[in-house]
Amino acid sequence: REKEDLNPMDGADDLLVPLNMIPAGQQPAPQAEPEEAPQEARSALDYETRAIELRRNRQQSITRYVRLFEEAAGRLVKRETADIRRAVPKYLGKRSVVDFEKWLTAFYEEMRGVLPDYFRALMLTLADEILAAVARELGQETPVIDEDWITEYLNNLAQVYTVGGEKQLRALLAEAPDDDAAAEAILERMDGWDENRAVKTGREQAFEAGNALAKFGYAALGVRYLVWSGGDCPLCQTLNGMRVGIDEDFLKEGDSLNAGDGVAPFPAVRNIGHPPLHGGCDCVIVAG
């Protein structure tokens, strides 16, 4: 280093001996093998890694459809609020609350019949993607979606959506002291629906439909158990990793989910066989 005009370096004067050279006939010292995790630990780690990857892939697939569900719900909400706005002065302004309630019953009965048409094509497209993903995950052929299953799913959605909307409006009518106050309250609620209902419905339905379709695919391909995966909120964390039979529910109607101190208990108002658990929930199911 001195001849090369380089600064001195500690240890540079020490002679080096190659370690791969040993006297003939002498056996090399055995090298210690790296410790390996037990098979059970490796299996658990592999499964957890796989479950996280599956959850992320499923969440990404469903999230791509949120905007499309919002748009479909937006067309539905636009029709719904426009019809109700026209009915308010016609009935509450000239007749009575009783007449408006009769109209409301007939209106939502009609809406139950047309609502599935707003989502049918979108459901079939989502079904193609989710069922193909489930098949890849299990290394099997993609199952064929049952059109009757789609019809039943959409009829159930129509029932839940219309009953919820009608219930809100009837509560406003019951609370209002007179027809004018009732009309004002309902028109104000329509403004709120125009702003928020499509967004709320779109996100919830994207994850509701995505998980329902995944469950359909798992059942069609012979999966026997499901695992709840994901969720950052305390309520969802209480279900994270829960394993149930594919024909069983994660929560039964009437169950109460307790996430601990500072979190209000969550009462299950229906049987919950797959996510979402609540509004804004992005949990998914994976094969268990």
Salt bridges, closest charged atoms under 4 A:
GLU36 OE1 - ARG42 NH1 3.49
GLU70 OE1 - ARG67 NE 3.73
GLU80 OE2 - ARG197 NH1 2.81
ASP83 OD1 - ARG86 NH2 2.29
GLU101 OE2 - ARG170 NH1 3.81
GLU109 OE1 - ARG112 NH2 2.93
GLU110 OE2 - ARG79 NH2 3.66
GLU129 OE2 - ARG64 NH2 2.34
GLU137 OE2 - ARG50 NH2 3.64
GLU137 OE1 - ARG58 NH2 3.24
GLU166 OE2 - ARG170 NH2 2.94
ASP191 OD1 - ARG85 NH2 2.84
ASP194 OD2 - ARG85 NH2 2.69
GLU204 OE2 - LYS200 NZ 3.26
GLU208 OE1 - ARG270 NH2 3.87
GLU208 OE2 - HIS274 NE2 3.89
ASP249 OD2 - LYS252 NZ 3.36
